[in-house]
Amino acid sequence: MTIRRAGRARARALVVPALMSAALWLVVGELALGRYGPAVLLMVLPFLAAAANTRKGERLLAHLVLRARAPRLHQRHTLATVAEILLRQGVPPDQVLLLVRPGRQVDATAVGRRAVVVSRGLVEAVRSGHLAPRAAASVITHELGVLRAGLTRHDPGVMVLLAPWKVWLTFILIMWGIAATFLSHRLMVACLVINAGVGVWLGATEDPVMYASTAVMTVVLGTWWAIRSWERAREQVGDRYLLQTGLAGVYADLLTASFDDDYARDRAVRLRYPQPHCVPPVVPEASPAATAVLSTTGHRRSARGRRRSPHRSGPARPDRDRSWHGQPPTTPTALHRYARTRDARGP
């Protein structure tokens, strides 16, 4: 998952929330400010979004929305060991604004350009010894990878513009939670599917207007899929940064200890046994290693940038194939290619 693909996933996830927020802002402006309310909001909202993207606005929004505060003295003392691990792994914590918010879960969230908000539960778990400092450092590093990739750069401004969507979604989740106390999850999903099917039947037999319920359900499912895709793309970018900093194994152990679903186990395996790929790192290093990449024309480029024709006769020499980096091949494809080359050249 490249950063560009993750950005496209984020853009898809914002389509429906942006449209609904625009409509709700117009309604709020009309009800609160009268005839000229929408025009006033059209001038004020971009200014507020731009102000939220500044450093002070970023911190203020984290304070108002996430209830995040600067860490207290005992919390800074607890997180000092975590900061030392981040320094040893090459992660610059001095360029990050670390805030603490209420919450019993062990998690962290990147906000804006430089803020990482950790939960009080993470700090307490480190203090009590239930969570190792390296594990806490891996959680923070995961969000630092998302932050340094630029995926949260405009989050404060987006939070301002999508405030109506957030309020509406919170109301829907509360109602869903109340219904879930009386009905099973499968029954509720089945009711939604039946509603969409009834809309199709009534639209075909009675009135085409009845197709509206099916259209609404289609939009709901499409929005859920887009948001879920963005969440997984965000996780993959953070996992790549963990591989780059050397904390992937620690985070994989934390995943398997905290979750038992198949997706979490797949992530843990990918973190422990990363496959060689040509995707660039999240944050470029000072001296990146030479790798063999594929150009857009379909020809393979060598480490010096020259094209290698796919019609070149004769097998490639293993000592010149930079995809092995001077190490014995480990993947099945590389082993097969190495064996063919060795047999062609002889002992």
C-alpha positions as YAML, in Angstrom:
chain: A
units: angstrom
residues:
- id: 1
  name: MET
  ca: [0.00, 0.00, 0.00]
- id: 2
  name: THR
  ca: [1.67, 3.19, -1.20]
- id: 3
  name: ILE
  ca: [1.04, 6.60, 0.31]
- id: 4
  name: ARG
  ca: [-0.66, 7.73, -2.90]
- id: 5
  name: ARG
  ca: [-3.11, 4.84, -2.82]
- id: 6
  name: ALA
  ca: [-3.81, 5.53, 0.84]
- id: 7
  name: GLY
  ca: [-4.55, 9.15, -0.05]
- id: 8
  name: ARG
  ca: [-7.02, 8.03, -2.70]
- id: 9
  name: ALA
  ca: [-8.71, 5.74, -0.17]
- id: 10
  name: ARG
  ca: [-9.02, 8.67, 2.20]
- id: 11
  name: ALA
  ca: [-10.54, 10.84, -0.53]
- id: 12
  name: ARG
  ca: [-13.16, 8.17, -1.29]
- id: 13
  name: ALA
  ca: [-14.03, 7.94, 2.39]
- id: 14
  name: LEU
  ca: [-14.67, 11.71, 2.55]
- id: 15
  name: VAL
  ca: [-17.10, 11.97, -0.39]
- id: 16
  name: VAL
  ca: [-20.38, 11.19, 1.36]
- id: 17
  name: PRO
  ca: [-19.43, 12.88, 4.67]
- id: 18
  name: ALA
  ca: [-18.51, 16.06, 2.78]
- id: 19
  name: LEU
  ca: [-21.79, 16.13, 0.85]
- id: 20
  name: MET
  ca: [-23.87, 15.49, 3.96]
- id: 21
  name: SER
  ca: [-21.94, 18.08, 5.97]
- id: 22
  name: ALA
  ca: [-22.46, 20.70, 3.27]
- id: 23
  name: ALA
  ca: [-26.21, 20.07, 3.27]
- id: 24
  name: LEU
  ca: [-26.39, 20.13, 7.06]
- id: 25
  name: TRP
  ca: [-24.33, 23.33, 7.25]
- id: 26
  name: LEU
  ca: [-26.81, 25.00, 4.88]
- id: 27
  name: VAL
  ca: [-29.72, 23.91, 7.07]
- id: 28
  name: VAL
  ca: [-27.98, 25.11, 10.24]
- id: 29
  name: GLY
  ca: [-27.12, 28.44, 8.65]
- id: 30
  name: GLU
  ca: [-30.67, 28.94, 7.45]
- id: 31
  name: LEU
  ca: [-32.17, 28.11, 10.85]
- id: 32
  name: ALA
  ca: [-29.67, 29.98, 13.00]
- id: 33
  name: LEU
  ca: [-28.82, 33.06, 10.96]
- id: 34
  name: GLY
  ca: [-31.80, 33.41, 8.70]
- id: 35
  name: ARG
  ca: [-31.70, 34.25, 5.04]
- id: 36
  name: TYR
  ca: [-28.03, 35.13, 4.82]
- id: 37
  name: GLY
  ca: [-26.87, 32.28, 7.05]
- id: 38
  name: PRO
  ca: [-25.50, 30.02, 4.30]
- id: 39
  name: ALA
  ca: [-23.50, 32.91, 2.80]
- id: 40
  name: VAL
  ca: [-22.03, 33.77, 6.20]
- id: 41
  name: LEU
  ca: [-21.03, 30.18, 6.84]
- id: 42
  name: LEU
  ca: [-19.49, 29.98, 3.38]
- id: 43
  name: MET
  ca: [-17.13, 32.80, 4.36]
- id: 44
  name: VAL
  ca: [-16.46, 31.74, 7.95]
- id: 45
  name: LEU
  ca: [-15.94, 27.98, 7.59]
- id: 46
  name: PRO
  ca: [-12.87, 28.15, 5.27]
- id: 47
  name: PHE
  ca: [-11.24, 30.62, 7.66]
- id: 48
  name: LEU
  ca: [-11.89, 28.33, 10.63]
- id: 49
  name: ALA
  ca: [-10.56, 25.30, 8.73]
- id: 50
  name: ALA
  ca: [-7.37, 27.18, 7.79]
- id: 51
  name: ALA
  ca: [-6.92, 28.31, 11.40]
- id: 52
  name: ALA
  ca: [-7.37, 24.75, 12.63]
- id: 53
  name: ASN
  ca: [-4.48, 23.58, 10.44]
- id: 54
  name: THR
  ca: [-2.00, 25.84, 12.27]
- id: 55
  name: ARG
  ca: [0.02, 24.60, 15.25]
- id: 56
  name: LYS
  ca: [-2.09, 26.44, 17.81]
- id: 57
  name: GLY
  ca: [-5.31, 25.43, 16.09]
- id: 58
  name: GLU
  ca: [-4.16, 21.82, 15.93]
- id: 59
  name: ARG
  ca: [-3.51, 21.76, 19.67]
- id: 60
  name: LEU
  ca: [-6.75, 23.59, 20.47]
- id: 61
  name: LEU
  ca: [-8.80, 21.19, 18.38]
- id: 62
  name: ALA
  ca: [-7.15, 18.19, 20.04]
- id: 63
  name: HIS
  ca: [-8.04, 19.78, 23.37]
- id: 64
  name: LEU
  ca: [-11.68, 20.41, 22.45]
- id: 65
  name: VAL
  ca: [-12.51, 17.29, 20.43]
- id: 66
  name: LEU
  ca: [-10.26, 14.62, 21.97]
- id: 67
  name: ARG
  ca: [-9.95, 16.23, 25.42]
- id: 68
  name: ALA
  ca: [-6.18, 15.93, 25.10]
- id: 69
  name: ARG
  ca: [-3.86, 17.68, 27.53]
- id: 70
  name: ALA
  ca: [-0.15, 18.10, 27.92]
- id: 71
  name: PRO
  ca: [1.28, 15.19, 29.94]
- id: 72
  name: ARG
  ca: [1.67, 15.80, 33.65]
- id: 73
  name: LEU
  ca: [4.97, 15.41, 35.47]
- id: 74
  name: HIS
  ca: [4.47, 11.76, 36.45]
- id: 75
  name: GLN
  ca: [3.27, 10.95, 32.92]
- id: 76
  name: ARG
  ca: [6.37, 12.57, 31.40]
- id: 77
  name: HIS
  ca: [8.50, 10.53, 33.81]
- id: 78
  name: THR
  ca: [6.75, 7.33, 32.69]
- id: 79
  name: LEU
  ca: [7.08, 8.17, 28.99]
- id: 80
  name: ALA
  ca: [10.78, 9.06, 29.28]
- id: 81
  name: THR
  ca: [11.80, 5.41, 28.79]
- id: 82
  name: VAL
  ca: [9.57, 5.23, 25.72]
- id: 83
  name: ALA
  ca: [11.22, 8.36, 24.29]
- id: 84
  name: GLU
  ca: [14.67, 6.80, 24.79]
- id: 85
  name: ILE
  ca: [13.61, 3.75, 22.77]
- id: 86
  name: LEU
  ca: [12.26, 5.99, 20.02]
- id: 87
  name: LEU
  ca: [15.60, 7.79, 19.87]
- id: 88
  name: ARG
  ca: [17.55, 4.54, 19.66]
- id: 89
  name: GLN
  ca: [15.33, 3.36, 16.81]
- id: 90
  name: GLY
  ca: [15.91, 6.57, 14.85]
- id: 91
  name: VAL
  ca: [12.49, 8.09, 15.48]
- id: 92
  name: PRO
  ca: [12.81, 11.83, 16.34]
- id: 93
  name: PRO
  ca: [10.37, 12.41, 19.25]
- id: 94
  name: ASP
  ca: [11.54, 16.01, 19.66]
- id: 95
  name: GLN
  ca: [9.63, 16.91, 16.48]
- id: 96
  name: VAL
  ca: [6.37, 15.52, 17.88]
- id: 97
  name: LEU
  ca: [3.85, 17.13, 20.20]
- id: 98
  name: LEU
  ca: [2.80, 14.37, 22.60]
- id: 99
  name: LEU
  ca: [-0.57, 14.80, 24.33]
- id: 100
  name: VAL
  ca: [-2.54, 12.57, 26.69]
- id: 101
  name: ARG
  ca: [-6.31, 12.04, 26.55]
- id: 102
  name: PRO
  ca: [-8.70, 10.11, 28.80]
- id: 103
  name: GLY
  ca: [-9.30, 6.48, 27.98]
- id: 104
  name: ARG
  ca: [-8.57, 3.04, 29.39]
- id: 105
  name: GLN
  ca: [-7.59, 1.44, 26.10]
- id: 106
  name: VAL
  ca: [-3.98, 1.26, 24.92]
- id: 107
  name: ASP
  ca: [-3.90, 3.31, 21.74]
- id: 108
  name: ALA
  ca: [-2.51, 6.41, 20.07]
- id: 109
  name: THR
  ca: [-3.87, 8.77, 17.41]
- id: 110
  name: ALA
  ca: [-2.03, 11.13, 15.07]
- id: 111
  name: VAL
  ca: [-3.59, 14.54, 14.57]
- id: 112
  name: GLY
  ca: [-2.43, 17.16, 12.10]
- id: 113
  name: ARG
  ca: [1.23, 17.71, 11.28]
- id: 114
  name: ARG
  ca: [2.99, 17.01, 14.57]
- id: 115
  name: ALA
  ca: [0.56, 15.96, 17.33]
- id: 116
  name: VAL
  ca: [0.27, 12.39, 18.61]
- id: 117
  name: VAL
  ca: [-2.39, 11.82, 21.25]
- id: 118
  name: VAL
  ca: [-1.87, 8.78, 23.49]
- id: 119
  name: SER
  ca: [-4.46, 7.41, 25.86]
- id: 120
  name: ARG
  ca: [-4.11, 7.54, 29.62]
- id: 121
  name: GLY
  ca: [-4.50, 3.78, 29.57]
- id: 122
  name: LEU
  ca: [-1.24, 3.45, 27.63]
- id: 123
  name: VAL
  ca: [0.64, 5.58, 30.17]
- id: 124
  name: GLU
  ca: [-0.83, 3.64, 33.10]
- id: 125
  name: ALA
  ca: [-0.03, 0.30, 31.45]
- id: 126
  name: VAL
  ca: [3.62, 1.34, 31.07]
- id: 127
  name: ARG
  ca: [3.77, 2.64, 34.64]
- id: 128
  name: SER
  ca: [2.28, -0.54, 36.12]
- id: 129
  name: GLY
  ca: [4.48, -2.83, 34.02]
- id: 130
  name: HIS
  ca: [1.63, -4.46, 32.10]
- id: 131
  name: LEU
  ca: [2.97, -2.94, 28.86]
- id: 132
  name: ALA
  ca: [6.65, -2.98, 28.00]
- id: 133
  name: PRO
  ca: [8.22, 0.35, 26.98]
- id: 134
  name: ARG
  ca: [9.16, -1.12, 23.58]
- id: 135
  name: ALA
  ca: [5.55, -2.13, 22.98]
- id: 136
  name: ALA
  ca: [4.39, 1.38, 23.87]
- id: 137
  name: ALA
  ca: [7.05, 2.79, 21.56]
- id: 138
  name: SER
  ca: [5.76, 0.58, 18.73]
- id: 139
  name: VAL
  ca: [2.20, 1.91, 19.22]
- id: 140
  name: ILE
  ca: [3.42, 5.51, 19.06]
- id: 141
  name: THR
  ca: [5.72, 4.74, 16.13]
- id: 142
  name: HIS
  ca: [2.82, 3.30, 14.15]
- id: 143
  name: GLU
  ca: [0.98, 6.61, 14.38]
- id: 144
  name: LEU
  ca: [4.17, 8.54, 13.72]
- id: 145
  name: GLY
  ca: [4.44, 6.69, 10.42]
- id: 146
  name: VAL
  ca: [0.95, 7.83, 9.45]
- id: 147
  name: LEU
  ca: [1.77, 11.37, 10.56]
- id: 148
  name: ARG
  ca: [5.12, 11.58, 8.74]
- id: 149
  name: ALA
  ca: [3.53, 10.19, 5.59]
- id: 150
  name: GLY
  ca: [1.31, 13.29, 5.52]
- id: 151
  name: LEU
  ca: [-2.00, 11.43, 5.76]
- id: 152
  name: THR
  ca: [-3.16, 13.46, 8.78]
- id: 153
  name: ARG
  ca: [-1.85, 16.83, 7.63]
- id: 154
  name: HIS
  ca: [-5.26, 18.39, 7.01]
- id: 155
  name: ASP
  ca: [-7.21, 16.46, 9.65]
- id: 156
  name: PRO
  ca: [-7.90, 19.49, 11.91]
- id: 157
  name: GLY
  ca: [-9.46, 21.47, 9.08]
- id: 158
  name: VAL
  ca: [-11.42, 18.44, 7.90]
- id: 159
  name: MET
  ca: [-12.75, 17.94, 11.44]
- id: 160
  name: VAL
  ca: [-14.11, 21.48, 11.40]
- id: 161
  name: LEU
  ca: [-15.77, 21.11, 8.00]
- id: 162
  name: LEU
  ca: [-17.23, 17.69, 8.81]
- id: 163
  name: ALA
  ca: [-18.56, 18.60, 12.26]
- id: 164
  name: PRO
  ca: [-22.24, 18.03, 11.22]
- id: 165
  name: TRP
  ca: [-21.38, 14.60, 9.87]
- id: 166
  name: LYS
  ca: [-19.66, 13.74, 13.16]
- id: 167
  name: VAL
  ca: [-22.71, 14.80, 15.18]
- id: 168
  name: TRP
  ca: [-25.08, 12.87, 12.92]
- id: 169
  name: LEU
  ca: [-22.89, 9.77, 12.96]
- id: 170
  name: THR
  ca: [-22.64, 9.88, 16.76]
- id: 171
  name: PHE
  ca: [-26.44, 9.99, 16.98]
- id: 172
  name: ILE
  ca: [-26.77, 7.02, 14.61]
- id: 173
  name: LEU
  ca: [-24.21, 5.00, 16.58]
- id: 174
  name: ILE
  ca: [-26.06, 5.70, 19.82]
- id: 175
  name: MET
  ca: [-29.33, 4.53, 18.30]
- id: 176
  name: TRP
  ca: [-27.60, 1.46, 16.86]
- id: 177
  name: GLY
  ca: [-26.15, 0.64, 20.26]
- id: 178
  name: ILE
  ca: [-29.57, 0.93, 21.91]
- id: 179
  name: ALA
  ca: [-31.10, -1.39, 19.33]
- id: 180
  name: ALA
  ca: [-28.19, -3.82, 19.69]
- id: 181
  name: THR
  ca: [-29.09, -4.35, 23.35]
- id: 182
  name: PHE
  ca: [-32.40, -5.90, 22.29]
- id: 183
  name: LEU
  ca: [-31.60, -7.44, 18.89]
- id: 184
  name: SER
  ca: [-28.73, -9.51, 17.62]
- id: 185
  name: HIS
  ca: [-26.27, -8.06, 15.16]
- id: 186
  name: ARG
  ca: [-27.21, -10.54, 12.43]
- id: 187
  name: LEU
  ca: [-30.90, -9.73, 12.78]
- id: 188
  name: MET
  ca: [-30.24, -6.01, 12.45]
- id: 189
  name: VAL
  ca: [-28.16, -6.53, 9.31]
- id: 190
  name: ALA
  ca: [-30.86, -8.81, 7.92]
- id: 191
  name: CYS
  ca: [-33.46, -6.07, 8.50]
- id: 192
  name: LEU
  ca: [-31.36, -3.62, 6.50]
- id: 193
  name: VAL
  ca: [-31.03, -6.10, 3.62]
- id: 194
  name: ILE
  ca: [-34.78, -6.82, 3.69]
- id: 195
  name: ASN
  ca: [-35.48, -3.09, 3.63]
- id: 196
  name: ALA
  ca: [-33.39, -2.69, 0.50]
- id: 197
  name: GLY
  ca: [-35.09, -5.69, -1.15]
- id: 198
  name: VAL
  ca: [-38.57, -4.36, -0.34]
- id: 199
  name: GLY
  ca: [-37.58, -1.04, -1.87]
- id: 200
  name: VAL
  ca: [-36.63, -2.77, -5.13]
- id: 201
  name: TRP
  ca: [-39.88, -4.76, -5.19]
- id: 202
  name: LEU
  ca: [-42.10, -1.72, -4.48]
- id: 203
  name: GLY
  ca: [-40.20, 0.36, -6.99]
- id: 204
  name: ALA
  ca: [-40.76, -2.23, -9.70]
- id: 205
  name: THR
  ca: [-44.43, -2.92, -8.91]
- id: 206
  name: GLU
  ca: [-45.86, 0.23, -7.32]
- id: 207
  name: ASP
  ca: [-43.94, 3.48, -7.68]
- id: 208
  name: PRO
  ca: [-40.35, 4.16, -8.84]
- id: 209
  name: VAL
  ca: [-40.00, 6.53, -5.89]
- id: 210
  name: MET
  ca: [-39.69, 3.45, -3.68]
- id: 211
  name: TYR
  ca: [-36.27, 2.85, -5.17]
- id: 212
  name: ALA
  ca: [-35.09, 5.60, -2.83]
- id: 213
  name: SER
  ca: [-34.75, 3.22, 0.13]
- id: 214
  name: THR
  ca: [-32.55, 0.91, -1.95]
- id: 215
  name: ALA
  ca: [-30.46, 3.85, -3.11]
- id: 216
  name: VAL
  ca: [-30.01, 4.99, 0.49]
- id: 217
  name: MET
  ca: [-28.89, 1.53, 1.58]
- id: 218
  name: THR
  ca: [-26.46, 1.38, -1.36]
- id: 219
  name: VAL
  ca: [-24.92, 4.70, -0.30]
- id: 220
  name: VAL
  ca: [-24.67, 3.51, 3.29]
- id: 221
  name: LEU
  ca: [-22.89, 0.30, 2.32]
- id: 222
  name: GLY
  ca: [-20.61, 2.15, -0.11]
- id: 223
  name: THR
  ca: [-19.66, 4.67, 2.57]
- id: 224
  name: TRP
  ca: [-18.98, 1.90, 5.08]
- id: 225
  name: TRP
  ca: [-16.74, 0.14, 2.55]
- id: 226
  name: ALA
  ca: [-14.85, 3.36, 1.76]
- id: 227
  name: ILE
  ca: [-14.25, 4.17, 5.44]
- id: 228
  name: ARG
  ca: [-13.15, 0.62, 6.13]
- id: 229
  name: SER
  ca: [-10.75, 0.69, 3.17]
- id: 230
  name: TRP
  ca: [-9.25, 3.95, 4.42]
- id: 231
  name: GLU
  ca: [-8.75, 2.51, 7.91]
- id: 232
  name: ARG
  ca: [-6.91, -0.50, 6.52]
- id: 233
  name: ALA
  ca: [-4.80, 1.64, 4.19]
- id: 234
  name: ARG
  ca: [-3.86, 3.80, 7.17]
- id: 235
  name: GLU
  ca: [-2.86, 0.71, 9.14]
- id: 236
  name: GLN
  ca: [-0.70, -0.55, 6.29]
- id: 237
  name: VAL
  ca: [1.19, 2.74, 6.06]
- id: 238
  name: GLY
  ca: [1.89, 2.59, 9.80]
- id: 239
  name: ASP
  ca: [3.00, -1.04, 9.51]
- id: 240
  name: ARG
  ca: [5.48, -0.09, 6.79]
- id: 241
  name: TYR
  ca: [7.00, 2.54, 9.06]
- id: 242
  name: LEU
  ca: [7.32, -0.05, 11.82]
- id: 243
  name: LEU
  ca: [9.30, -2.26, 9.44]
- id: 244
  name: GLN
  ca: [11.50, 0.70, 8.62]
- id: 245
  name: THR
  ca: [12.26, 1.49, 12.28]
- id: 246
  name: GLY
  ca: [12.74, -2.09, 13.47]
- id: 247
  name: LEU
  ca: [9.76, -2.25, 15.85]
- id: 248
  name: ALA
  ca: [7.55, -4.46, 13.69]
- id: 249
  name: GLY
  ca: [8.10, -7.65, 15.71]
- id: 250
  name: VAL
  ca: [7.17, -5.96, 18.99]
- id: 251
  name: TYR
  ca: [3.99, -4.56, 17.48]
- id: 252
  name: ALA
  ca: [3.13, -7.96, 16.00]
- id: 253
  name: ASP
  ca: [3.37, -9.53, 19.47]
- id: 254
  name: LEU
  ca: [1.07, -6.82, 20.81]
- id: 255
  name: LEU
  ca: [-1.45, -7.48, 18.02]
- id: 256
  name: THR
  ca: [-1.62, -11.20, 18.69]
- id: 257
  name: ALA
  ca: [-1.95, -10.60, 22.43]
- id: 258
  name: SER
  ca: [-4.76, -8.03, 22.02]
- id: 259
  name: PHE
  ca: [-6.82, -9.38, 19.08]
- id: 260
  name: ASP
  ca: [-7.82, -12.85, 17.93]
- id: 261
  name: ASP
  ca: [-9.45, -12.10, 14.55]
- id: 262
  name: ASP
  ca: [-7.98, -13.29, 11.26]
- id: 263
  name: TYR
  ca: [-7.13, -9.82, 10.00]
- id: 264
  name: ALA
  ca: [-5.00, -9.00, 13.06]
- id: 265
  name: ARG
  ca: [-3.21, -12.35, 12.76]
- id: 266
  name: ASP
  ca: [-2.47, -11.71, 9.08]
- id: 267
  name: ARG
  ca: [-1.02, -8.31, 9.99]
- id: 268
  name: ALA
  ca: [1.16, -9.92, 12.64]
- id: 269
  name: VAL
  ca: [2.53, -12.45, 10.15]
- id: 270
  name: ARG
  ca: [3.30, -9.72, 7.61]
- id: 271
  name: LEU
  ca: [5.09, -7.72, 10.30]
- id: 272
  name: ARG
  ca: [7.19, -10.66, 11.48]
- id: 273
  name: TYR
  ca: [8.02, -12.01, 8.03]
- id: 274
  name: PRO
  ca: [8.05, -9.07, 5.59]
- id: 275
  name: GLN
  ca: [8.26, -9.95, 1.93]
- id: 276
  name: PRO
  ca: [10.70, -8.08, -0.34]
- id: 277
  name: HIS
  ca: [8.95, -5.44, -2.40]
- id: 278
  name: CYS
  ca: [9.74, -2.36, -4.43]
- id: 279
  name: VAL
  ca: [7.59, 0.08, -2.46]
- id: 280
  name: PRO
  ca: [9.67, 3.02, -1.17]
- id: 281
  name: PRO
  ca: [9.81, 3.64, 2.59]
- id: 282
  name: VAL
  ca: [7.36, 5.94, 4.32]
- id: 283
  name: VAL
  ca: [10.13, 8.39, 5.22]
- id: 284
  name: PRO
  ca: [13.20, 8.34, 2.91]
- id: 285
  name: GLU
  ca: [16.42, 7.59, 4.72]
- id: 286
  name: ALA
  ca: [19.70, 9.46, 4.28]
- id: 287
  name: SER
  ca: [21.34, 6.72, 2.18]
- id: 288
  name: PRO
  ca: [18.72, 4.39, 0.75]
- id: 289
  name: ALA
  ca: [19.84, 0.98, -0.38]
- id: 290
  name: ALA
  ca: [20.07, 0.31, -4.08]
- id: 291
  name: THR
  ca: [17.13, -1.78, -5.22]
- id: 292
  name: ALA
  ca: [15.87, -3.10, -8.52]
- id: 293
  name: VAL
  ca: [12.67, -1.34, -9.52]
- id: 294
  name: LEU
  ca: [10.24, -1.70, -12.39]
- id: 295
  name: SER
  ca: [9.83, 1.23, -14.73]
- id: 296
  name: THR
  ca: [6.54, 2.28, -16.28]
- id: 297
  name: THR
  ca: [7.61, 0.91, -19.66]
- id: 298
  name: GLY
  ca: [7.84, -2.66, -18.45]
- id: 299
  name: HIS
  ca: [11.66, -2.82, -18.62]
- id: 300
  name: ARG
  ca: [13.68, -3.61, -15.60]
- id: 301
  name: ARG
  ca: [16.17, -0.99, -14.46]
- id: 302
  name: SER
  ca: [19.50, -1.82, -12.95]
- id: 303
  name: ALA
  ca: [21.02, -0.01, -9.96]
- id: 304
  name: ARG
  ca: [22.65, 2.55, -12.33]
- id: 305
  name: GLY
  ca: [19.35, 3.33, -14.02]
- id: 306
  name: ARG
  ca: [20.04, 1.57, -17.36]
- id: 307
  name: ARG
  ca: [17.26, -0.46, -18.93]
- id: 308
  name: ARG
  ca: [17.68, -4.15, -19.27]
- id: 309
  name: SER
  ca: [15.98, -5.52, -22.31]
- id: 310
  name: PRO
  ca: [13.63, -8.43, -21.64]
- id: 311
  name: HIS
  ca: [14.84, -10.02, -24.93]
- id: 312
  name: ARG
  ca: [18.47, -10.22, -23.86]
- id: 313
  name: SER
  ca: [19.86, -13.68, -24.55]
- id: 314
  name: GLY
  ca: [21.42, -15.72, -21.83]
- id: 315
  name: PRO
  ca: [20.65, -15.96, -18.14]
- id: 316
  name: ALA
  ca: [21.37, -13.13, -15.78]
- id: 317
  name: ARG
  ca: [24.40, -13.37, -13.53]
- id: 318
  name: PRO
  ca: [23.50, -13.75, -9.87]
- id: 319
  name: ASP
  ca: [26.28, -11.42, -8.75]
- id: 320
  name: ARG
  ca: [24.84, -8.64, -10.93]
- id: 321
  name: ASP
  ca: [21.21, -9.11, -9.89]
- id: 322
  name: ARG
  ca: [20.76, -6.35, -7.34]
- id: 323
  name: SER
  ca: [17.40, -7.73, -6.19]
- id: 324
  name: TRP
  ca: [19.40, -10.19, -4.02]
- id: 325
  name: HIS
  ca: [21.54, -7.41, -2.47]
- id: 326
  name: GLY
  ca: [24.48, -9.76, -2.14]
- id: 327
  name: GLN
  ca: [22.53, -12.10, 0.13]
- id: 328
  name: PRO
  ca: [21.35, -15.65, -0.56]
- id: 329
  name: PRO
  ca: [17.90, -15.67, -2.19]
- id: 330
  name: THR
  ca: [15.07, -16.46, 0.21]
- id: 331
  name: THR
  ca: [11.84, -16.22, -1.78]
- id: 332
  name: PRO
  ca: [10.66, -19.19, -3.90]
- id: 333
  name: THR
  ca: [10.90, -17.19, -7.14]
- id: 334
  name: ALA
  ca: [14.45, -16.05, -6.40]
- id: 335
  name: LEU
  ca: [15.53, -19.56, -5.41]
- id: 336
  name: HIS
  ca: [14.14, -20.98, -8.66]
- id: 337
  name: ARG
  ca: [15.88, -18.29, -10.71]
- id: 338
  name: TYR
  ca: [19.14, -18.82, -8.84]
- id: 339
  name: ALA
  ca: [19.02, -22.57, -9.47]
- id: 340
  name: ARG
  ca: [18.40, -22.05, -13.22]
- id: 341
  name: THR
  ca: [21.32, -19.63, -13.44]
- id: 342
  name: ARG
  ca: [23.65, -21.94, -11.55]
- id: 343
  name: ASP
  ca: [22.76, -24.90, -13.79]
- id: 344
  name: ALA
  ca: [23.27, -22.80, -16.95]
- id: 345
  name: ARG
  ca: [26.71, -21.52, -15.84]
- id: 346
  name: GLY
  ca: [27.88, -24.83, -14.46]
- id: 347
  name: PRO
  ca: [29.76, -25.45, -11.23]
...
